[in-house]
Amino acid sequence: MTISMTPIGRVDGGREQPEDDNWGQSRARILLDPAQFDAEALMGLDSFSHVEVVYVFDRVTDDQIVSGARHPRGNKAWPRIGIFAQRGKNRPNRIGITVCRIVAVEGLSLEVEGLDAIHGTPVLDLKPVMAGFAPRGPHREPDWAREIMAAYW
């Protein structure tokens, strides 16, 4: 089965190059495609503190895709794990998801903080962060996952 999607907009601003760390202060705008949407599409989003941004790692080429296991960031000190046990950009469908703080909503523009996507990145969807969709009960993660995130934000 093949699934075709049309981006709803693009990332404007923020970083020009993908880097592994220090995304927390990164600010960018998501500009909705005016051919598909008007300002009503973002109506009410400003009443939420955070938004999930679903986007495409469009600069990852076919030969960079990982479908098996690898060491996260190539760090041999961390275990070799499957691509679905990590959040790297070299994923089979190149889909990224990040929870960002909403800074402002104006017209077809959504300004966010903490988006780990670079300028020009196609955006597939936006979803408000609701407590009812947060993890139910405690969650766990391995030590290497805490280490990899220590300087990410």
C-alpha positions in Angstrom: 0.0 0.0 0.0 1.2 3.5 -0.8 0.0 6.5 1.1 0.3 10.0 -0.4 0.2 13.1 1.7 0.2 16.8 0.9 2.0 19.1 3.4 -0.3 21.6 5.2 2.5 24.1 5.4 6.2 24.6 6.0 8.6 25.6 8.7 9.8 29.2 8.4 12.9 30.3 10.3 14.6 28.5 13.1 17.7 26.6 12.2 19.1 26.1 8.7 21.0 22.9 9.5 20.0 19.8 11.5 22.0 19.5 14.6 21.7 17.0 17.4 21.3 19.3 20.5 20.2 22.6 21.9 16.7 22.8 20.3 14.9 24.2 23.3 15.3 27.9 22.5 14.8 27.4 18.8 11.9 29.5 17.5 10.2 29.1 14.2 7.0 29.7 12.5 4.8 27.2 10.7 3.2 28.8 7.8 0.0 27.1 6.5 -0.5 26.8 2.8 -2.9 29.5 1.8 -4.1 27.5 -1.2 -5.5 24.9 1.3 -6.4 26.9 4.4 -7.6 30.2 5.8 -7.2 31.6 9.3 -10.1 29.5 10.6 -7.8 26.4 10.5 -5.8 27.7 13.5 -8.8 29.2 15.3 -8.7 28.2 19.0 -5.2 26.8 18.9 -4.0 29.8 20.9 -5.9 28.5 23.9 -3.5 25.6 24.2 0.0 25.9 25.6 1.6 23.2 23.4 1.1 21.7 20.0 2.4 18.4 18.4 4.0 19.1 15.0 4.1 16.2 12.6 6.6 16.8 9.8 8.8 15.1 7.2 12.6 14.8 7.3 12.7 15.7 3.6 16.4 16.0 3.4 17.0 12.4 4.3 17.9 10.5 1.1 16.9 7.0 0.3 20.4 5.7 0.9 20.4 7.2 4.5 17.3 5.3 5.6 17.8 2.7 8.3 15.4 -0.2 8.6 17.3 -2.4 11.1 19.4 -1.7 14.2 22.2 0.8 14.9 23.8 2.7 17.7 22.0 5.9 18.3 24.0 8.8 16.9 26.7 6.2 16.0 27.8 6.2 19.7 29.1 2.7 20.4 28.8 3.4 24.2 25.0 3.1 23.7 23.4 -0.2 22.7 22.7 -1.2 19.2 18.9 -1.0 18.9 16.2 -1.1 16.2 15.2 2.1 14.4 11.7 1.9 16.0 13.4 2.0 19.5 14.9 5.4 18.7 13.8 8.8 17.3 16.5 9.4 14.7 15.7 11.1 11.4 16.8 8.2 9.2 13.4 6.4 9.6 11.7 4.4 6.9 8.9 7.0 6.4 11.0 10.0 7.4 8.3 11.2 9.8 9.1 13.4 12.8 6.9 14.5 15.7 7.7 17.1 18.3 5.8 18.7 21.1 6.4 22.5 21.0 5.4 25.4 23.1 2.9 27.8 21.3 4.3 31.3 21.3 1.7 33.0 19.0 -1.0 32.3 16.5 -1.8 34.9 13.9 -3.6 34.3 10.6 -2.0 31.3 8.9 1.1 31.5 11.0 1.9 29.5 14.2 5.0 30.6 16.1 6.5 27.8 18.2 9.5 27.2 20.5 11.4 24.0 20.7 10.7 22.6 17.2 13.5 20.3 16.1 12.9 20.8 12.4 14.8 23.1 10.1 13.8 25.9 7.8 11.7 24.7 4.9 10.7 21.4 6.4 7.2 20.2 5.2 4.6 20.0 7.9 2.0 17.2 7.7 -0.2 18.0 10.7 -0.7 19.9 13.9 -2.4 18.6 17.0 -3.1 20.4 20.3 -1.5 18.7 23.3 -4.3 17.5 25.6 -3.7 16.0 29.0 -6.1 13.2 28.1 -3.7 12.0 25.4 -0.6 12.0 27.7 0.8 8.7 28.9 -1.5 7.0 31.4 0.5 5.7 34.4 4.3 5.7 34.8 6.6 5.4 31.8 10.1 3.9 31.6 13.1 4.5 29.4 16.7 3.1 29.4 19.6 5.1 30.7 21.0 5.8 27.3 17.8 7.6 26.3 18.1 10.0 29.2 21.8 10.5 28.2 21.0 11.3 24.6 18.4 13.9 25.7 20.6 15.6 28.3 21.5 18.5 25.9 18.8 18.0 23.3 16.5 20.8 24.6 
